[in-house]
Amino acid sequence: MSINTLIEIAYYFGLALMFSVLVCGCWRLTRGPTTLDRLLGLDTFTVSIVGLVAVYSIRANTAEYVELILIVTALGFFTTVCFYYYLSQPRKKGGEDFNLEGKS
Amino acid sequence: MMILMHVIGALCVVTGCFFMLVAGVGIIKFPDAYCRAHALGKAMTLGIIFLLLALGFLVESVAWWKVALGIGFQLVTIPVASHLFCLAAYRRKMRRWTAKGWV
């Protein structure tokens, strides 16, 4: 078995597992009982997209997507921080409930 | 030497994808938001570190300091994000799951 066959097998294996993680994130994003669970699913989505970029960049044998990895990571992190800041505001009387008690 | 690095890189791809799948299964199966943030912060960080190491091993034209910068960035951002989830849940006094039931 040549070395290119090994890398090809690793590429397809990694692609299948990365898309499985993407589906896990989407499942938690749609089904999460609270708002925090939905945000967690969104973060899982972002990290799995970073993994997909890494796996594809290995297959295409280029170094052009390393900056894309950094940028997508920073975007996901700042999204999380902004949502945390939004959720940590004191709730106004009669304002929107974020369903943080896990009802329904 | 080239063959050794390629074999190590392929093994790193498989290991990293396995750990990311473990994190995804944990995010689906765990009962409350604290446990899910734990799965995100530990297993997913390990998996993405293995994937970036594989990128450094398998692609010759990538600079090692960029790979190191990416690994450091992941090591800073993902655990901080999962701790922010836990902090928001704790501030709002969300119900949490223990072995004896929901508290």
N, CA and C atoms of all chains as a GROMACS GRO file, in nm:
protein
  621
    1MET      N    1   0.085  -0.120   0.000
    1MET     CA    2   0.000   0.000   0.000
    1MET      C    3   0.088   0.124   0.000
    2SER      N    4   0.067   0.209  -0.097
    2SER     CA    5   0.153   0.326  -0.104
    2SER      C    6   0.106   0.432  -0.006
    3ILE      N    7   0.188   0.534   0.009
    3ILE     CA    8   0.159   0.633   0.112
    3ILE      C    9   0.044   0.723   0.071
    4ASN      N   10   0.025   0.740  -0.059
    4ASN     CA   11  -0.086   0.824  -0.104
    4ASN      C   12  -0.220   0.758  -0.077
    5THR      N   13  -0.221   0.625  -0.087
    5THR     CA   14  -0.345   0.553  -0.054
    5THR      C   15  -0.380   0.572   0.092
    6LEU      N   16  -0.278   0.569   0.179
    6LEU     CA   17  -0.302   0.588   0.323
    6LEU      C   18  -0.360   0.725   0.351
    7ILE      N   19  -0.303   0.828   0.286
    7ILE     CA   20  -0.354   0.964   0.309
    7ILE      C   21  -0.495   0.979   0.253
    8GLU      N   22  -0.520   0.910   0.141
    8GLU     CA   23  -0.655   0.915   0.083
    8GLU      C   24  -0.758   0.853   0.177
    9ILE      N   25  -0.722   0.737   0.235
    9ILE     CA   26  -0.812   0.671   0.330
    9ILE      C   27  -0.836   0.760   0.451
   10ALA      N   28  -0.728   0.821   0.502
   10ALA     CA   29  -0.742   0.910   0.618
   10ALA      C   30  -0.830   1.030   0.584
   11TYR      N   31  -0.817   1.079   0.457
   11TYR     CA   32  -0.898   1.194   0.415
   11TYR      C   33  -1.047   1.159   0.414
   12TYR      N   34  -1.082   1.044   0.354
   12TYR     CA   35  -1.225   1.012   0.348
   12TYR      C   36  -1.281   0.980   0.487
   13PHE      N   37  -1.202   0.911   0.569
   13PHE     CA   38  -1.243   0.884   0.707
   13PHE      C   39  -1.267   1.014   0.783
   14GLY      N   40  -1.172   1.106   0.771
   14GLY     CA   41  -1.185   1.234   0.841
   14GLY      C   42  -1.302   1.316   0.790
   15LEU      N   43  -1.326   1.309   0.658
   15LEU     CA   44  -1.440   1.384   0.600
   15LEU      C   45  -1.572   1.331   0.657
   16ALA      N   46  -1.585   1.197   0.662
   16ALA     CA   47  -1.709   1.138   0.714
   16ALA      C   48  -1.731   1.176   0.860
   17LEU      N   49  -1.624   1.168   0.941
   17LEU     CA   50  -1.640   1.197   1.084
   17LEU      C   51  -1.665   1.345   1.109
   18MET      N   52  -1.602   1.432   1.026
   18MET     CA   53  -1.625   1.576   1.044
   18MET      C   54  -1.770   1.612   1.012
   19PHE      N   55  -1.824   1.549   0.905
   19PHE     CA   56  -1.964   1.579   0.874
   19PHE      C   57  -2.057   1.522   0.980
   20SER      N   58  -2.016   1.412   1.045
   20SER     CA   59  -2.096   1.361   1.156
   20SER      C   60  -2.099   1.461   1.271
   21VAL      N   61  -1.982   1.522   1.301
   21VAL     CA   62  -1.978   1.622   1.408
   21VAL      C   63  -2.063   1.744   1.371
   22LEU      N   64  -2.061   1.779   1.242
   22LEU     CA   65  -2.144   1.891   1.194
   22LEU      C   66  -2.292   1.862   1.216
   23VAL      N   67  -2.332   1.737   1.189
   23VAL     CA   68  -2.472   1.698   1.210
   23VAL      C   69  -2.506   1.699   1.359
   24CYS      N   70  -2.410   1.658   1.445
   24CYS     CA   71  -2.432   1.665   1.590
   24CYS      C   72  -2.457   1.808   1.634
   25GLY      N   73  -2.376   1.902   1.582
   25GLY     CA   74  -2.395   2.042   1.617
   25GLY      C   75  -2.528   2.096   1.570
   26CYS      N   76  -2.569   2.056   1.448
   26CYS     CA   77  -2.699   2.102   1.397
   26CYS      C   78  -2.813   2.045   1.480
   27TRP      N   79  -2.798   1.921   1.524
   27TRP     CA   80  -2.902   1.858   1.605
   27TRP      C   81  -2.919   1.934   1.736
   28ARG      N   82  -2.807   1.968   1.801
   28ARG     CA   83  -2.816   2.041   1.927
   28ARG      C   84  -2.865   2.183   1.902
   29LEU      N   85  -2.832   2.238   1.785
   29LEU     CA   86  -2.878   2.374   1.753
   29LEU      C   87  -3.028   2.380   1.733
   30THR      N   88  -3.088   2.275   1.678
   30THR     CA   89  -3.232   2.278   1.656
   30THR      C   90  -3.310   2.226   1.775
   31ARG      N   91  -3.258   2.127   1.848
   31ARG     CA   92  -3.336   2.059   1.949
   31ARG      C   93  -3.307   2.106   2.090
   32GLY      N   94  -3.206   2.193   2.109
   32GLY     CA   95  -3.165   2.226   2.244
   32GLY      C   96  -3.277   2.284   2.327
   33PRO      N   97  -3.297   2.236   2.450
   33PRO     CA   98  -3.410   2.288   2.526
   33PRO      C   99  -3.390   2.433   2.572
   34THR      N  100  -3.268   2.475   2.596
   34THR     CA  101  -3.244   2.612   2.639
   34THR      C  102  -3.164   2.687   2.533
   35THR      N  103  -3.157   2.819   2.551
   35THR     CA  104  -3.080   2.901   2.457
   35THR      C  105  -2.932   2.869   2.462
   36LEU      N  106  -2.882   2.837   2.584
   36LEU     CA  107  -2.739   2.805   2.596
   36LEU      C  108  -2.703   2.679   2.519
   37ASP      N  109  -2.795   2.582   2.516
   37ASP     CA  110  -2.768   2.461   2.439
   37ASP      C  111  -2.759   2.491   2.290
   38ARG      N  112  -2.844   2.582   2.246
   38ARG     CA  113  -2.837   2.620   2.104
   38ARG      C  114  -2.705   2.688   2.072
   39LEU      N  115  -2.659   2.774   2.164
   39LEU     CA  116  -2.529   2.840   2.140
   39LEU      C  117  -2.416   2.739   2.141
   40LEU      N  118  -2.428   2.637   2.227
   40LEU     CA  119  -2.327   2.531   2.231
   40LEU      C  120  -2.321   2.456   2.098
   41GLY      N  121  -2.439   2.431   2.041
   41GLY     CA  122  -2.443   2.368   1.910
   41GLY      C  123  -2.379   2.453   1.803
   42LEU      N  124  -2.400   2.584   1.814
   42LEU     CA  125  -2.339   2.675   1.717
   42LEU      C  126  -2.186   2.673   1.727
   43ASP      N  127  -2.135   2.664   1.850
   43ASP     CA  128  -1.990   2.659   1.869
   43ASP      C  129  -1.934   2.527   1.816
   44THR      N  130  -2.006   2.418   1.839
   44THR     CA  131  -1.965   2.289   1.782
   44THR      C  132  -1.957   2.295   1.630
   45PHE      N  133  -2.057   2.360   1.571
   45PHE     CA  134  -2.062   2.382   1.427
   45PHE      C  135  -1.936   2.454   1.378
   46THR      N  136  -1.900   2.563   1.447
   46THR     CA  137  -1.783   2.641   1.407
   46THR      C  138  -1.654   2.559   1.415
   47VAL      N  139  -1.637   2.487   1.525
   47VAL     CA  140  -1.514   2.410   1.542
   47VAL      C  141  -1.506   2.297   1.439
   48SER      N  142  -1.620   2.236   1.406
   48SER     CA  143  -1.616   2.130   1.306
   48SER      C  144  -1.588   2.187   1.167
   49ILE      N  145  -1.630   2.311   1.142
   49ILE     CA  146  -1.595   2.374   1.014
   49ILE      C  147  -1.445   2.398   1.006
   50VAL      N  148  -1.384   2.436   1.119
   50VAL     CA  149  -1.238   2.450   1.123
   50VAL      C  150  -1.170   2.316   1.094
   51GLY      N  151  -1.223   2.208   1.152
   51GLY     CA  152  -1.167   2.076   1.124
   51GLY      C  153  -1.181   2.036   0.979
   52LEU      N  154  -1.296   2.071   0.918
   52LEU     CA  155  -1.316   2.041   0.776
   52LEU      C  156  -1.215   2.116   0.689
   53VAL      N  157  -1.189   2.242   0.723
   53VAL     CA  158  -1.091   2.319   0.647
   53VAL      C  159  -0.953   2.255   0.660
   54ALA      N  160  -0.919   2.207   0.779
   54ALA     CA  161  -0.788   2.143   0.798
   54ALA      C  162  -0.778   2.014   0.716
   55VAL      N  163  -0.885   1.933   0.719
   55VAL     CA  164  -0.881   1.806   0.645
   55VAL      C  165  -0.874   1.831   0.495
   56TYR      N  166  -0.952   1.929   0.446
   56TYR     CA  167  -0.947   1.958   0.303
   56TYR      C  168  -0.813   2.014   0.261
   57SER      N  169  -0.754   2.095   0.348
   57SER     CA  170  -0.624   2.152   0.316
   57SER      C  171  -0.514   2.046   0.312
   58ILE      N  172  -0.530   1.940   0.394
   58ILE     CA  173  -0.437   1.827   0.386
   58ILE      C  174  -0.453   1.757   0.251
   59ARG      N  175  -0.577   1.735   0.209
   59ARG     CA  176  -0.601   1.664   0.083
   59ARG      C  177  -0.551   1.744  -0.037
   60ALA      N  178  -0.577   1.878  -0.036
   60ALA     CA  179  -0.538   1.960  -0.150
   60ALA      C  180  -0.391   1.998  -0.146
   61ASN      N  181  -0.323   1.968  -0.034
   61ASN     CA  182  -0.179   1.990  -0.019
   61ASN      C  183  -0.141   2.136  -0.040
   62THR      N  184  -0.222   2.226   0.014
   62THR     CA  185  -0.191   2.367   0.007
   62THR      C  186  -0.181   2.425   0.147
   63ALA      N  187  -0.114   2.539   0.157
   63ALA     CA  188  -0.101   2.608   0.286
   63ALA      C  189  -0.178   2.739   0.284
   64GLU      N  190  -0.276   2.751   0.193
   64GLU     CA  191  -0.342   2.880   0.178
   64GLU      C  192  -0.457   2.899   0.276
   65TYR      N  193  -0.495   2.793   0.348
   65TYR     CA  194  -0.615   2.803   0.430
   65TYR      C  195  -0.585   2.813   0.579
   66VAL      N  196  -0.458   2.830   0.614
   66VAL     CA  197  -0.424   2.839   0.757
   66VAL      C  198  -0.477   2.969   0.815
   67GLU      N  199  -0.472   3.076   0.739
   67GLU     CA  200  -0.528   3.203   0.786
   67GLU      C  201  -0.679   3.192   0.800
   68LEU      N  202  -0.742   3.114   0.710
   68LEU     CA  203  -0.887   3.093   0.721
   68LEU      C  204  -0.922   3.024   0.852
   69ILE      N  205  -0.836   2.929   0.895
   69ILE     CA  206  -0.858   2.862   1.024
   69ILE      C  207  -0.855   2.964   1.137
   70LEU      N  208  -0.755   3.052   1.135
   70LEU     CA  209  -0.745   3.155   1.241
   70LEU      C  210  -0.868   3.246   1.241
   71ILE      N  211  -0.912   3.287   1.121
   71ILE     CA  212  -1.023   3.383   1.113
   71ILE      C  213  -1.153   3.319   1.159
   72VAL      N  214  -1.178   3.194   1.118
   72VAL     CA  215  -1.303   3.129   1.158
   72VAL      C  216  -1.305   3.105   1.308
   73THR      N  217  -1.189   3.069   1.365
   73THR     CA  218  -1.182   3.051   1.510
   73THR      C  219  -1.214   3.180   1.583
   74ALA      N  220  -1.154   3.290   1.536
   74ALA     CA  221  -1.179   3.419   1.602
   74ALA      C  222  -1.325   3.459   1.590
   75LEU      N  223  -1.386   3.433   1.473
   75LEU     CA  224  -1.528   3.468   1.455
   75LEU      C  225  -1.618   3.391   1.551
   76GLY      N  226  -1.590   3.259   1.566
   76GLY     CA  227  -1.671   3.179   1.658
   76GLY      C  228  -1.656   3.223   1.801
   77PHE      N  229  -1.533   3.258   1.839
   77PHE     CA  230  -1.509   3.300   1.977
   77PHE      C  231  -1.578   3.434   2.005
   78PHE      N  232  -1.570   3.528   1.912
   78PHE     CA  233  -1.634   3.658   1.937
   78PHE      C  234  -1.786   3.646   1.935
   79THR      N  235  -1.839   3.553   1.853
   79THR     CA  236  -1.983   3.526   1.858
   79THR      C  237  -2.024   3.478   1.996
   80THR      N  238  -1.946   3.384   2.050
   80THR     CA  239  -1.977   3.332   2.183
   80THR      C  240  -1.972   3.441   2.289
   81VAL      N  241  -1.870   3.526   2.282
   81VAL     CA  242  -1.855   3.631   2.383
   81VAL      C  243  -1.970   3.731   2.374
   82CYS      N  244  -2.011   3.766   2.251
   82CYS     CA  245  -2.121   3.860   2.234
   82CYS      C  246  -2.252   3.801   2.287
   83PHE      N  247  -2.277   3.673   2.258
   83PHE     CA  248  -2.400   3.613   2.308
   83PHE      C  249  -2.398   3.601   2.460
   84TYR      N  250  -2.278   3.575   2.516
   84TYR     CA  251  -2.270   3.569   2.662
   84TYR      C  252  -2.300   3.705   2.723
   85TYR      N  253  -2.248   3.810   2.662
   85TYR     CA  254  -2.273   3.944   2.713
   85TYR      C  255  -2.422   3.978   2.705
   86TYR      N  256  -2.484   3.934   2.595
   86TYR     CA  257  -2.627   3.959   2.576
   86TYR      C  258  -2.709   3.883   2.679
   87LEU      N  259  -2.669   3.756   2.704
   87LEU     CA  260  -2.747   3.675   2.798
   87LEU      C  261  -2.724   3.717   2.942
   88SER      N  262  -2.608   3.778   2.971
   88SER     CA  263  -2.578   3.810   3.110
   88SER      C  264  -2.635   3.945   3.152
   89GLN      N  265  -2.706   4.014   3.062
   89GLN     CA  266  -2.774   4.137   3.103
   89GLN      C  267  -2.888   4.103   3.198
   90PRO      N  268  -2.917   4.189   3.296
   90PRO     CA  269  -3.031   4.163   3.383
   90PRO      C  270  -3.161   4.172   3.304
   91ARG      N  271  -3.246   4.071   3.328
   91ARG     CA  272  -3.367   4.059   3.248
   91ARG      C  273  -3.468   4.165   3.290
   92LYS      N  274  -3.523   4.236   3.194
   92LYS     CA  275  -3.622   4.338   3.224
   92LYS      C  276  -3.755   4.273   3.262
   93LYS      N  277  -3.834   4.350   3.335
   93LYS     CA  278  -3.963   4.296   3.376
   93LYS      C  279  -4.055   4.286   3.254
   94GLY      N  280  -4.106   4.170   3.228
   94GLY     CA  281  -4.189   4.150   3.112
   94GLY      C  282  -4.110   4.137   2.984
   95GLY      N  283  -3.976   4.131   2.995
   95GLY     CA  284  -3.895   4.117   2.875
   95GLY      C  285  -3.896   3.973   2.826
   96GLU      N  286  -3.809   3.949   2.729
   96GLU     CA  287  -3.808   3.816   2.669
   96GLU      C  288  -3.740   3.715   2.760
   97ASP      N  289  -3.802   3.601   2.775
   97ASP     CA  290  -3.742   3.493   2.853
   97ASP      C  291  -3.656   3.407   2.760
   98PHE      N  292  -3.536   3.375   2.805
   98PHE     CA  293  -3.447   3.297   2.719
   98PHE      C  294  -3.464   3.147   2.740
   99ASN      N  295  -3.567   3.109   2.815
   99ASN     CA  296  -3.595   2.968   2.840
   99ASN      C  297  -3.475   2.900   2.902
  100LEU      N  298  -3.416   2.965   3.003
  100LEU     CA  299  -3.296   2.908   3.064
  100LEU      C  300  -3.330   2.803   3.168
  101GLU      N  301  -3.457   2.784   3.200
  101GLU     CA  302  -3.491   2.680   3.297
  101GLU      C  303  -3.512   2.545   3.230
  102GLY      N  304  -3.508   2.542   3.097
  102GLY     CA  305  -3.522   2.414   3.029
  102GLY      C  306  -3.665   2.364   3.022
  103LYS      N  307  -3.760   2.457   3.018
  103LYS     CA  308  -3.899   2.414   3.002
  103LYS      C  309  -3.920   2.363   2.859
  104SER      N  310  -4.014   2.276   2.843
  104SER     CA  311  -4.049   2.210   2.717
  104SER      C  312  -3.930   2.140   2.656
  105MET      N  313   1.235   0.924   0.609
  105MET     CA  314   1.191   1.035   0.694
  105MET      C  315   1.058   1.092   0.645
  106MET      N  316   1.048   1.104   0.512
  106MET     CA  317   0.924   1.156   0.454
  106MET      C  318   0.808   1.061   0.482
  107ILE      N  319   0.839   0.930   0.463
  107ILE     CA  320   0.735   0.828   0.482
  107ILE      C  321   0.691   0.825   0.628
  108LEU      N  322   0.788   0.841   0.720
  108LEU     CA  323   0.755   0.841   0.863
  108LEU      C  324   0.663   0.958   0.897
  109MET      N  325   0.696   1.076   0.843
  109MET     CA  326   0.611   1.193   0.872
  109MET      C  327   0.472   1.176   0.812
  110HIS      N  328   0.464   1.114   0.695
  110HIS     CA  329   0.332   1.094   0.636
  110HIS      C  330   0.248   0.996   0.717
  111VAL      N  331   0.313   0.889   0.766
  111VAL     CA  332   0.238   0.791   0.847
  111VAL      C  333   0.192   0.855   0.977
  112ILE      N  334   0.280   0.936   1.040
  112ILE     CA  335   0.241   1.005   1.164
  112ILE      C  336   0.126   1.102   1.136
  113GLY      N  337   0.132   1.171   1.022
  113GLY     CA  338   0.026   1.266   0.989
  113GLY      C  339  -0.107   1.197   0.967
  114ALA      N  340  -0.106   1.083   0.896
  114ALA     CA  341  -0.232   1.011   0.874
  114ALA      C  342  -0.290   0.961   1.005
  115LEU      N  343  -0.202   0.912   1.095
  115LEU     CA  344  -0.250   0.868   1.226
  115LEU      C  345  -0.308   0.985   1.305
  116CYS      N  346  -0.245   1.105   1.291
  116CYS     CA  347  -0.297   1.223   1.360
  116CYS      C  348  -0.435   1.262   1.307
  117VAL      N  349  -0.456   1.249   1.175
  117VAL     CA  350  -0.589   1.279   1.119
  117VAL      C  351  -0.693   1.186   1.179
  118VAL      N  352  -0.662   1.056   1.182
  118VAL     CA  353  -0.760   0.959   1.232
  118VAL      C  354  -0.789   0.984   1.381
  119THR      N  355  -0.682   1.010   1.460
  119THR     CA  356  -0.702   1.031   1.604
  119THR      C  357  -0.782   1.158   1.631
  120GLY      N  358  -0.749   1.265   1.559
  120GLY     CA  359  -0.820   1.391   1.582
  120GLY      C  360  -0.967   1.380   1.544
  121CYS      N  361  -0.996   1.313   1.431
  121CYS     CA  362  -1.137   1.299   1.392
  121CYS      C  363  -1.211   1.211   1.490
  122PHE      N  364  -1.143   1.109   1.546
  122PHE     CA  365  -1.208   1.024   1.646
  122PHE      C  366  -1.245   1.106   1.770
  123PHE      N  367  -1.152   1.191   1.817
  123PHE     CA  368  -1.183   1.269   1.936
  123PHE      C  369  -1.293   1.371   1.909
  124MET      N  370  -1.296   1.427   1.788
  124MET     CA  371  -1.404   1.521   1.758
  124MET      C  372  -1.538   1.450   1.751
  125LEU      N  373  -1.538   1.325   1.702
  125LEU     CA  374  -1.664   1.249   1.701
  125LEU      C  375  -1.708   1.218   1.844
  126VAL      N  376  -1.611   1.188   1.933
  126VAL     CA  377  -1.644   1.165   2.074
  126VAL      C  378  -1.710   1.289   2.134
  127ALA      N  379  -1.656   1.406   2.101
  127ALA     CA  380  -1.714   1.531   2.152
  127ALA      C  381  -1.855   1.551   2.096
  128GLY      N  382  -1.877   1.518   1.968
  128GLY     CA  383  -2.010   1.535   1.910
  128GLY      C  384  -2.112   1.443   1.975
  129VAL      N  385  -2.072   1.317   2.001
  129VAL     CA  386  -2.162   1.224   2.069
  129VAL      C  387  -2.193   1.273   2.209
  130GLY      N  388  -2.092   1.329   2.278
  130GLY     CA  389  -2.116   1.385   2.411
  130GLY      C  390  -2.211   1.502   2.405
  131ILE      N  391  -2.200   1.586   2.302
  131ILE     CA  392  -2.290   1.701   2.292
  131ILE      C  393  -2.432   1.655   2.266
  132ILE      N  394  -2.450   1.544   2.197
  132ILE     CA  395  -2.586   1.494   2.178
  132ILE      C  396  -2.638   1.425   2.304
  133LYS      N  397  -2.556   1.343   2.370
  133LYS     CA  398  -2.610   1.251   2.469
  133LYS      C  399  -2.609   1.305   2.612
  134PHE      N  400  -2.529   1.408   2.643
  134PHE     CA  401  -2.520   1.450   2.782
  134PHE      C  402  -2.648   1.521   2.827
  135PRO      N  403  -2.680   1.514   2.957
  135PRO     CA  404  -2.813   1.559   2.999
  135PRO      C  405  -2.832   1.709   3.014
  136ASP      N  406  -2.731   1.785   3.057
  136ASP     CA  407  -2.757   1.928   3.077
  136ASP      C  408  -2.643   2.012   3.020
  137ALA      N  409  -2.657   2.143   3.028
  137ALA     CA  410  -2.566   2.234   2.958
  137ALA      C  411  -2.425   2.231   3.016
  138TYR      N  412  -2.411   2.205   3.147
  138TYR     CA  413  -2.276   2.200   3.206
  138TYR      C  414  -2.197   2.083   3.147
  139CYS      N  415  -2.261   1.965   3.140
  139CYS     CA  416  -2.192   1.848   3.085
  139CYS      C  417  -2.159   1.867   2.938
  140ARG      N  418  -2.250   1.934   2.865
  140ARG     CA  419  -2.223   1.956   2.722
  140ARG      C  420  -2.106   2.052   2.703
  141ALA      N  421  -2.099   2.154   2.789
  141ALA     CA  422  -1.985   2.246   2.779
  141ALA      C  423  -1.855   2.175   2.813
  142HIS      N  424  -1.860   2.079   2.904
  142HIS     CA  425  -1.741   1.999   2.936
  142HIS      C  426  -1.695   1.919   2.816
  143ALA      N  427  -1.791   1.855   2.745
  143ALA     CA  428  -1.755   1.778   2.626
  143ALA      C  429  -1.695   1.867   2.519
  144LEU      N  430  -1.752   1.987   2.503
  144LEU     CA  431  -1.699   2.080   2.403
  144LEU      C  432  -1.559   2.126   2.439
  145GLY      N  433  -1.536   2.154   2.567
  145GLY     CA  434  -1.409   2.216   2.605
  145GLY      C  435  -1.292   2.121   2.608
  146LYS      N  436  -1.315   1.993   2.633
  146LYS     CA  437  -1.200   1.902   2.646
  146LYS      C  438  -1.176   1.821   2.521
  147ALA      N  439  -1.274   1.740   2.482
  147ALA     CA  440  -1.252   1.646   2.371
  147ALA      C  441  -1.233   1.719   2.239
  148MET      N  442  -1.310   1.828   2.221
  148MET     CA  443  -1.302   1.896   2.092
  148MET      C  444  -1.170   1.971   2.077
  149THR      N  445  -1.118   2.026   2.188
  149THR     CA  446  -0.986   2.091   2.182
  149THR      C  447  -0.877   1.991   2.145
  150LEU      N  448  -0.882   1.872   2.207
  150LEU     CA  449  -0.782   1.770   2.175
  150LEU      C  450  -0.790   1.728   2.029
  151GLY      N  451  -0.911   1.710   1.978
  151GLY     CA  452  -0.927   1.669   1.840
  151GLY      C  453  -0.875   1.772   1.741
  152ILE      N  454  -0.906   1.899   1.767
  152ILE     CA  455  -0.864   2.001   1.671
  152ILE      C  456  -0.712   2.022   1.678
  153ILE      N  457  -0.651   1.998   1.795
  153ILE     CA  458  -0.505   2.006   1.805
  153ILE      C  459  -0.441   1.896   1.722
  154PHE      N  460  -0.497   1.773   1.729
  154PHE     CA  461  -0.443   1.665   1.648
  154PHE      C  462  -0.458   1.694   1.498
  155LEU      N  463  -0.570   1.754   1.459
  155LEU     CA  464  -0.590   1.783   1.317
  155LEU      C  465  -0.489   1.887   1.268
  156LEU      N  466  -0.464   1.990   1.350
  156LEU     CA  467  -0.368   2.092   1.306
  156LEU      C  468  -0.225   2.037   1.304
  157LEU      N  469  -0.194   1.944   1.397
  157LEU     CA  470  -0.063   1.878   1.391
  157LEU      C  471  -0.049   1.796   1.263
  158ALA      N  472  -0.158   1.730   1.222
  158ALA     CA  473  -0.155   1.655   1.098
  158ALA      C  474  -0.134   1.746   0.979
  159LEU      N  475  -0.196   1.865   0.985
  159LEU     CA  476  -0.175   1.964   0.879
  159LEU      C  477  -0.028   2.004   0.870
  160GLY      N  478   0.036   2.021   0.986
  160GLY     CA  479   0.178   2.055   0.985
  160GLY      C  480   0.266   1.941   0.937
  161PHE      N  481   0.226   1.816   0.966
  161PHE     CA  482   0.308   1.702   0.924
  161PHE      C  483   0.294   1.674   0.775
  162LEU      N  484   0.172   1.685   0.722
  162LEU     CA  485   0.147   1.634   0.587
  162LEU      C  486   0.172   1.736   0.478
  163VAL      N  487   0.154   1.866   0.506
  163VAL     CA  488   0.170   1.967   0.402
  163VAL      C  489   0.309   2.029   0.420
  164GLU      N  490   0.390   2.017   0.317
  164GLU     CA  491   0.529   2.064   0.331
  164GLU      C  492   0.539   2.216   0.328
  165SER      N  493   0.447   2.280   0.254
  165SER     CA  494   0.466   2.423   0.230
  165SER      C  495   0.412   2.509   0.344
  166VAL      N  496   0.351   2.447   0.447
  166VAL     CA  497   0.295   2.528   0.555
  166VAL      C  498   0.407   2.560   0.655
  167ALA      N  499   0.403   2.684   0.707
  167ALA     CA  500   0.504   2.725   0.803
  167ALA      C  501   0.466   2.673   0.941
  168TRP      N  502   0.567   2.628   1.018
  168TRP     CA  503   0.537   2.568   1.148
  168TRP      C  504   0.487   2.671   1.246
  169TRP      N  505   0.531   2.797   1.231
  169TRP     CA  506   0.484   2.895   1.330
  169TRP      C  507   0.338   2.928   1.310
  170LYS      N  508   0.288   2.911   1.185
  170LYS     CA  509   0.145   2.933   1.165
  170LYS      C  510   0.063   2.821   1.229
  171VAL      N  511   0.114   2.697   1.218
  171VAL     CA  512   0.046   2.585   1.283
  171VAL      C  513   0.047   2.605   1.435
  172ALA      N  514   0.162   2.650   1.488
  172ALA     CA  515   0.171   2.672   1.632
  172ALA      C  516   0.078   2.784   1.676
  173LEU      N  517   0.066   2.887   1.593
  173LEU     CA  518  -0.025   2.998   1.623
  173LEU      C  519  -0.170   2.949   1.624
  174GLY      N  520  -0.204   2.864   1.525
  174GLY     CA  521  -0.340   2.809   1.522
  174GLY      C  522  -0.370   2.724   1.642
  175ILE      N  523  -0.273   2.639   1.683
  175ILE     CA  524  -0.294   2.553   1.800
  175ILE      C  525  -0.310   2.638   1.926
  176GLY      N  526  -0.227   2.742   1.940
  176GLY     CA  527  -0.240   2.829   2.056
  176GLY      C  528  -0.373   2.902   2.058
  177PHE      N  529  -0.419   2.942   1.941
  177PHE     CA  530  -0.548   3.011   1.931
  177PHE      C  531  -0.662   2.919   1.973
  178GLN      N  532  -0.658   2.794   1.924
  178GLN     CA  533  -0.762   2.699   1.965
  178GLN      C  534  -0.756   2.673   2.114
  179LEU      N  535  -0.633   2.660   2.168
  179LEU     CA  536  -0.617   2.632   2.311
  179LEU      C  537  -0.668   2.747   2.396
  180VAL      N  538  -0.662   2.870   2.344
  180VAL     CA  539  -0.715   2.982   2.421
  180VAL      C  540  -0.866   2.991   2.406
  181THR      N  541  -0.918   2.980   2.282
  181THR     CA  542  -1.057   3.021   2.260
  181THR      C  543  -1.160   2.916   2.301
  182ILE      N  544  -1.138   2.788   2.269
  182ILE     CA  545  -1.245   2.689   2.293
  182ILE      C  546  -1.271   2.668   2.442
  183PRO      N  547  -1.168   2.650   2.530
  183PRO     CA  548  -1.199   2.637   2.672
  183PRO      C  549  -1.260   2.763   2.732
  184VAL      N  550  -1.217   2.881   2.686
  184VAL     CA  551  -1.276   3.004   2.738
  184VAL      C  552  -1.425   3.011   2.700
  185ALA      N  553  -1.457   2.969   2.577
  185ALA     CA  554  -1.598   2.971   2.535
  185ALA      C  555  -1.681   2.875   2.618
  186SER      N  556  -1.628   2.754   2.645
  186SER     CA  557  -1.707   2.659   2.722
  186SER      C  558  -1.721   2.705   2.867
  187HIS      N  559  -1.618   2.772   2.922
  187HIS     CA  560  -1.632   2.828   3.056
  187HIS      C  561  -1.732   2.943   3.059
  188LEU      N  562  -1.742   3.016   2.948
  188LEU     CA  563  -1.844   3.123   2.944
  188LEU      C  564  -1.984   3.064   2.943
  189PHE      N  565  -2.002   2.951   2.871
  189PHE     CA  566  -2.132   2.886   2.876
  189PHE      C  567  -2.167   2.845   3.018
  190CYS      N  568  -2.069   2.783   3.089
  190CYS     CA  569  -2.094   2.739   3.226
  190CYS      C  570  -2.122   2.858   3.316
  191LEU      N  571  -2.052   2.969   3.294
  191LEU     CA  572  -2.072   3.087   3.379
  191LEU      C  573  -2.210   3.146   3.358
  192ALA      N  574  -2.255   3.152   3.231
  192ALA     CA  575  -2.389   3.205   3.205
  192ALA      C  576  -2.495   3.116   3.267
  193ALA      N  577  -2.474   2.983   3.258
  193ALA     CA  578  -2.571   2.891   3.318
  193ALA      C  579  -2.573   2.905   3.469
  194TYR      N  580  -2.455   2.925   3.530
  194TYR     CA  581  -2.447   2.936   3.676
  194TYR      C  582  -2.506   3.066   3.725
  195ARG      N  583  -2.486   3.173   3.649
  195ARG     CA  584  -2.542   3.302   3.691
  195ARG      C  585  -2.693   3.300   3.686
  196ARG      N  586  -2.749   3.229   3.586
  196ARG     CA  587  -2.895   3.222   3.576
  196ARG      C  588  -2.954   3.110   3.662
  197LYS      N  589  -2.868   3.039   3.737
  197LYS     CA  590  -2.911   2.930   3.827
  197LYS      C  591  -2.992   2.826   3.751
  198MET      N  592  -2.934   2.776   3.643
  198MET     CA  593  -3.000   2.669   3.569
  198MET      C  594  -2.998   2.540   3.649
  199ARG      N  595  -3.098   2.455   3.624
  199ARG     CA  596  -3.100   2.325   3.689
  199ARG      C  597  -2.986   2.242   3.634
  200ARG      N  598  -2.924   2.164   3.724
  200ARG     CA  599  -2.815   2.079   3.676
  200ARG      C  600  -2.840   1.935   3.717
  201TRP      N  601  -2.775   1.848   3.640
  201TRP     CA  602  -2.795   1.705   3.656
  201TRP      C  603  -2.689   1.650   3.748
  202THR      N  604  -2.728   1.573   3.851
  202THR     CA  605  -2.632   1.499   3.932
  202THR      C  606  -2.670   1.352   3.928
  203ALA      N  607  -2.591   1.270   3.997
  203ALA     CA  608  -2.619   1.127   3.996
  203ALA      C  609  -2.746   1.094   4.071
  204LYS      N  610  -2.786   1.183   4.163
  204LYS     CA  611  -2.907   1.155   4.240
  204LYS      C  612  -3.031   1.216   4.177
  205GLY      N  613  -3.015   1.289   4.068
  205GLY     CA  614  -3.131   1.351   4.006
  205GLY      C  615  -3.103   1.497   3.976
  206TRP      N  616  -3.206   1.568   3.934
  206TRP     CA  617  -3.188   1.708   3.897
  206TRP      C  618  -3.187   1.795   4.021
  207VAL      N  619  -3.093   1.890   4.025
  207VAL     CA  620  -3.082   1.980   4.141
  207VAL      C  621  -3.124   2.118   4.097
   0.00000   0.00000   0.00000
